[in-house]
Amino acid sequence: MREVKSYVYESGSSAHKLYTLPEYEEQQEIKRRKVEKQKREISHANARMLRHNRIRSIQLVLGIIVFGAYFCGFVYLQNGITTGMKNIRTIQGQISDLKAENGATESRIAAQTSLSNIKKTATKKLGMVYASKGQIVYYNMEDEDYMIVSGE
């Protein structure tokens, strides 16, 4: 028996080559493997790119969270400072009011404790009179540790 060879013809503008069917199938298999390899490489590259993008997105979100926390902390501290300053101003106002009230009270006490005021109150309200000469006793102090009473 004779072996029958099949030839495959590809059309196009280049020079025509004739291949036997097994050679053609082998070349098609090589092309198919090459295309599959390129697809796998593209798939791996896309997966790498997606992982890289996911990592970058996570980094961006974490950066935004950190910045937001820093900003909130700053605003919280600024608010605390403002509140403290407001409290200080309130307390300073209370201090100045108390100082004014204290000054007025001291003036009123000074006015009531004047010698003429005391004499008026003692004579009019309490009925007191000046001491007579016989009621006055003088003491001589020769030493500071004890006292000698004279005139009795």
CNS distance restraints for C-alpha pairs under 8 A (distance, minus, plus):
assign (resid   5 and name CA) (resid  20 and name CA) 6.79 0.50 0.50
assign (resid   5 and name CA) (resid  21 and name CA) 7.78 0.50 0.50
assign (resid   6 and name CA) (resid  20 and name CA) 5.66 0.50 0.50
assign (resid   6 and name CA) (resid  21 and name CA) 5.72 0.50 0.50
assign (resid   7 and name CA) (resid  18 and name CA) 6.13 0.50 0.50
assign (resid   7 and name CA) (resid  19 and name CA) 5.43 0.50 0.50
assign (resid   7 and name CA) (resid  20 and name CA) 4.60 0.50 0.50
assign (resid   7 and name CA) (resid  21 and name CA) 5.86 0.50 0.50
assign (resid   8 and name CA) (resid  18 and name CA) 5.91 0.50 0.50
assign (resid   8 and name CA) (resid  19 and name CA) 5.39 0.50 0.50
assign (resid   8 and name CA) (resid  20 and name CA) 6.20 0.50 0.50
assign (resid   8 and name CA) (resid  21 and name CA) 6.30 0.50 0.50
assign (resid   8 and name CA) (resid  24 and name CA) 7.14 0.50 0.50
assign (resid   9 and name CA) (resid  16 and name CA) 7.31 0.50 0.50
assign (resid   9 and name CA) (resid  17 and name CA) 6.89 0.50 0.50
assign (resid   9 and name CA) (resid  18 and name CA) 5.62 0.50 0.50
assign (resid   9 and name CA) (resid  19 and name CA) 7.11 0.50 0.50
assign (resid  10 and name CA) (resid  16 and name CA) 6.85 0.50 0.50
assign (resid  10 and name CA) (resid  17 and name CA) 7.35 0.50 0.50
assign (resid  10 and name CA) (resid  18 and name CA) 7.82 0.50 0.50
assign (resid  11 and name CA) (resid  16 and name CA) 7.16 0.50 0.50
assign (resid  12 and name CA) (resid  16 and name CA) 7.72 0.50 0.50
assign (resid  19 and name CA) (resid  23 and name CA) 6.00 0.50 0.50
assign (resid  19 and name CA) (resid  24 and name CA) 5.79 0.50 0.50
assign (resid  20 and name CA) (resid  24 and name CA) 6.11 0.50 0.50
assign (resid  21 and name CA) (resid  25 and name CA) 6.10 0.50 0.50
assign (resid  22 and name CA) (resid  26 and name CA) 6.04 0.50 0.50
assign (resid  23 and name CA) (resid  27 and name CA) 6.15 0.50 0.50
assign (resid  24 and name CA) (resid  28 and name CA) 6.13 0.50 0.50
assign (resid  25 and name CA) (resid  29 and name CA) 6.05 0.50 0.50
assign (resid  26 and name CA) (resid  30 and name CA) 6.21 0.50 0.50
assign (resid  27 and name CA) (resid  31 and name CA) 6.16 0.50 0.50
assign (resid  28 and name CA) (resid  32 and name CA) 6.01 0.50 0.50
assign (resid  29 and name CA) (resid  33 and name CA) 6.10 0.50 0.50
assign (resid  30 and name CA) (resid  34 and name CA) 6.08 0.50 0.50
assign (resid  31 and name CA) (resid  35 and name CA) 6.12 0.50 0.50
assign (resid  32 and name CA) (resid  36 and name CA) 6.14 0.50 0.50
assign (resid  33 and name CA) (resid  37 and name CA) 5.99 0.50 0.50
assign (resid  34 and name CA) (resid  38 and name CA) 6.18 0.50 0.50
assign (resid  35 and name CA) (resid  39 and name CA) 6.13 0.50 0.50
assign (resid  36 and name CA) (resid  40 and name CA) 6.14 0.50 0.50
assign (resid  37 and name CA) (resid  41 and name CA) 6.14 0.50 0.50
assign (resid  38 and name CA) (resid  42 and name CA) 6.06 0.50 0.50
assign (resid  39 and name CA) (resid  43 and name CA) 5.98 0.50 0.50
assign (resid  40 and name CA) (resid  44 and name CA) 6.05 0.50 0.50
assign (resid  41 and name CA) (resid  45 and name CA) 6.03 0.50 0.50
assign (resid  42 and name CA) (resid  46 and name CA) 6.03 0.50 0.50
assign (resid  43 and name CA) (resid  47 and name CA) 6.11 0.50 0.50
assign (resid  44 and name CA) (resid  48 and name CA) 6.07 0.50 0.50
assign (resid  45 and name CA) (resid  49 and name CA) 6.06 0.50 0.50
assign (resid  46 and name CA) (resid  50 and name CA) 6.05 0.50 0.50
assign (resid  47 and name CA) (resid  51 and name CA) 6.16 0.50 0.50
assign (resid  48 and name CA) (resid  52 and name CA) 6.08 0.50 0.50
assign (resid  49 and name CA) (resid  53 and name CA) 6.01 0.50 0.50
assign (resid  50 and name CA) (resid  54 and name CA) 5.95 0.50 0.50
assign (resid  51 and name CA) (resid  55 and name CA) 6.11 0.50 0.50
assign (resid  52 and name CA) (resid  56 and name CA) 6.15 0.50 0.50
assign (resid  53 and name CA) (resid  57 and name CA) 6.01 0.50 0.50
assign (resid  54 and name CA) (resid  58 and name CA) 6.17 0.50 0.50
assign (resid  55 and name CA) (resid  59 and name CA) 6.12 0.50 0.50
assign (resid  56 and name CA) (resid  60 and name CA) 6.06 0.50 0.50
assign (resid  57 and name CA) (resid  61 and name CA) 6.13 0.50 0.50
assign (resid  58 and name CA) (resid  62 and name CA) 6.05 0.50 0.50
assign (resid  59 and name CA) (resid  63 and name CA) 6.00 0.50 0.50
assign (resid  60 and name CA) (resid  64 and name CA) 6.17 0.50 0.50
assign (resid  61 and name CA) (resid  65 and name CA) 6.17 0.50 0.50
assign (resid  62 and name CA) (resid  66 and name CA) 6.08 0.50 0.50
assign (resid  63 and name CA) (resid  67 and name CA) 6.03 0.50 0.50
assign (resid  64 and name CA) (resid  68 and name CA) 5.92 0.50 0.50
assign (resid  65 and name CA) (resid  69 and name CA) 6.07 0.50 0.50
assign (resid  66 and name CA) (resid  70 and name CA) 6.10 0.50 0.50
assign (resid  67 and name CA) (resid  71 and name CA) 6.02 0.50 0.50
assign (resid  68 and name CA) (resid  72 and name CA) 6.01 0.50 0.50
assign (resid  69 and name CA) (resid  73 and name CA) 6.03 0.50 0.50
assign (resid  70 and name CA) (resid  74 and name CA) 6.10 0.50 0.50
assign (resid  71 and name CA) (resid  75 and name CA) 6.15 0.50 0.50
assign (resid  72 and name CA) (resid  76 and name CA) 6.03 0.50 0.50
assign (resid  73 and name CA) (resid  77 and name CA) 6.12 0.50 0.50
assign (resid  74 and name CA) (resid  78 and name CA) 6.03 0.50 0.50
assign (resid  75 and name CA) (resid  79 and name CA) 6.01 0.50 0.50
assign (resid  76 and name CA) (resid  80 and name CA) 6.20 0.50 0.50
assign (resid  77 and name CA) (resid  81 and name CA) 6.20 0.50 0.50
assign (resid  78 and name CA) (resid  82 and name CA) 6.18 0.50 0.50
assign (resid  79 and name CA) (resid  83 and name CA) 6.07 0.50 0.50
assign (resid  80 and name CA) (resid  84 and name CA) 6.02 0.50 0.50
assign (resid  81 and name CA) (resid  85 and name CA) 6.12 0.50 0.50
assign (resid  82 and name CA) (resid  86 and name CA) 6.19 0.50 0.50
assign (resid  83 and name CA) (resid  87 and name CA) 6.18 0.50 0.50
assign (resid  84 and name CA) (resid  88 and name CA) 6.12 0.50 0.50
assign (resid  85 and name CA) (resid  89 and name CA) 6.20 0.50 0.50
assign (resid  86 and name CA) (resid  90 and name CA) 6.25 0.50 0.50
assign (resid  87 and name CA) (resid  91 and name CA) 6.11 0.50 0.50
assign (resid  88 and name CA) (resid  92 and name CA) 5.99 0.50 0.50
assign (resid  89 and name CA) (resid  93 and name CA) 6.17 0.50 0.50
assign (resid  90 and name CA) (resid  94 and name CA) 6.30 0.50 0.50
assign (resid  91 and name CA) (resid  95 and name CA) 6.09 0.50 0.50
assign (resid  92 and name CA) (resid  96 and name CA) 6.20 0.50 0.50
assign (resid  93 and name CA) (resid  97 and name CA) 6.19 0.50 0.50
assign (resid  94 and name CA) (resid  98 and name CA) 6.09 0.50 0.50
assign (resid  95 and name CA) (resid  99 and name CA) 6.06 0.50 0.50
assign (resid  96 and name CA) (resid 100 and name CA) 6.17 0.50 0.50
assign (resid  97 and name CA) (resid 101 and name CA) 6.16 0.50 0.50
assign (resid  98 and name CA) (resid 102 and name CA) 5.88 0.50 0.50
assign (resid  99 and name CA) (resid 103 and name CA) 6.06 0.50 0.50
assign (resid 100 and name CA) (resid 104 and name CA) 6.23 0.50 0.50
assign (resid 101 and name CA) (resid 105 and name CA) 6.14 0.50 0.50
assign (resid 102 and name CA) (resid 106 and name CA) 6.09 0.50 0.50
assign (resid 103 and name CA) (resid 107 and name CA) 6.17 0.50 0.50
assign (resid 104 and name CA) (resid 108 and name CA) 6.17 0.50 0.50
assign (resid 105 and name CA) (resid 109 and name CA) 6.08 0.50 0.50
assign (resid 106 and name CA) (resid 110 and name CA) 5.98 0.50 0.50
assign (resid 107 and name CA) (resid 111 and name CA) 6.07 0.50 0.50
assign (resid 108 and name CA) (resid 112 and name CA) 6.22 0.50 0.50
assign (resid 109 and name CA) (resid 113 and name CA) 6.04 0.50 0.50
assign (resid 110 and name CA) (resid 114 and name CA) 6.30 0.50 0.50
assign (resid 111 and name CA) (resid 117 and name CA) 7.85 0.50 0.50
assign (resid 112 and name CA) (resid 117 and name CA) 6.16 0.50 0.50
assign (resid 112 and name CA) (resid 118 and name CA) 7.50 0.50 0.50
assign (resid 113 and name CA) (resid 117 and name CA) 6.46 0.50 0.50
assign (resid 113 and name CA) (resid 118 and name CA) 6.27 0.50 0.50
assign (resid 114 and name CA) (resid 118 and name CA) 6.30 0.50 0.50
assign (resid 115 and name CA) (resid 119 and name CA) 6.25 0.50 0.50
assign (resid 116 and name CA) (resid 120 and name CA) 6.24 0.50 0.50
assign (resid 117 and name CA) (resid 121 and name CA) 6.20 0.50 0.50
assign (resid 118 and name CA) (resid 122 and name CA) 5.98 0.50 0.50
assign (resid 119 and name CA) (resid 123 and name CA) 6.09 0.50 0.50
assign (resid 120 and name CA) (resid 124 and name CA) 5.84 0.50 0.50
assign (resid 120 and name CA) (resid 125 and name CA) 7.79 0.50 0.50
assign (resid 121 and name CA) (resid 125 and name CA) 5.27 0.50 0.50
assign (resid 121 and name CA) (resid 126 and name CA) 6.67 0.50 0.50
assign (resid 122 and name CA) (resid 126 and name CA) 4.99 0.50 0.50
assign (resid 122 and name CA) (resid 127 and name CA) 6.31 0.50 0.50
assign (resid 122 and name CA) (resid 128 and name CA) 5.50 0.50 0.50
assign (resid 123 and name CA) (resid 127 and name CA) 4.79 0.50 0.50
assign (resid 123 and name CA) (resid 128 and name CA) 4.80 0.50 0.50
assign (resid 123 and name CA) (resid 129 and name CA) 6.27 0.50 0.50
assign (resid 124 and name CA) (resid 128 and name CA) 7.70 0.50 0.50
assign (resid 131 and name CA) (resid 135 and name CA) 5.97 0.50 0.50
assign (resid 131 and name CA) (resid 136 and name CA) 6.92 0.50 0.50
assign (resid 132 and name CA) (resid 136 and name CA) 6.93 0.50 0.50
assign (resid 137 and name CA) (resid 150 and name CA) 7.67 0.50 0.50
assign (resid 137 and name CA) (resid 151 and name CA) 6.79 0.50 0.50
assign (resid 138 and name CA) (resid 149 and name CA) 7.38 0.50 0.50
assign (resid 138 and name CA) (resid 150 and name CA) 6.82 0.50 0.50
assign (resid 138 and name CA) (resid 151 and name CA) 7.43 0.50 0.50
assign (resid 139 and name CA) (resid 147 and name CA) 7.14 0.50 0.50
assign (resid 139 and name CA) (resid 148 and name CA) 6.42 0.50 0.50
assign (resid 139 and name CA) (resid 149 and name CA) 5.29 0.50 0.50
assign (resid 139 and name CA) (resid 150 and name CA) 6.23 0.50 0.50
assign (resid 140 and name CA) (resid 147 and name CA) 6.76 0.50 0.50
assign (resid 140 and name CA) (resid 148 and name CA) 6.03 0.50 0.50
assign (resid 140 and name CA) (resid 149 and name CA) 6.89 0.50 0.50
assign (resid 140 and name CA) (resid 150 and name CA) 7.39 0.50 0.50
assign (resid 141 and name CA) (resid 146 and name CA) 7.27 0.50 0.50
assign (resid 141 and name CA) (resid 147 and name CA) 5.30 0.50 0.50
assign (resid 141 and name CA) (resid 148 and name CA) 6.48 0.50 0.50
assign (resid 142 and name CA) (resid 147 and name CA) 7.37 0.50 0.50
assign (resid 143 and name CA) (resid 147 and name CA) 7.26 0.50 0.50
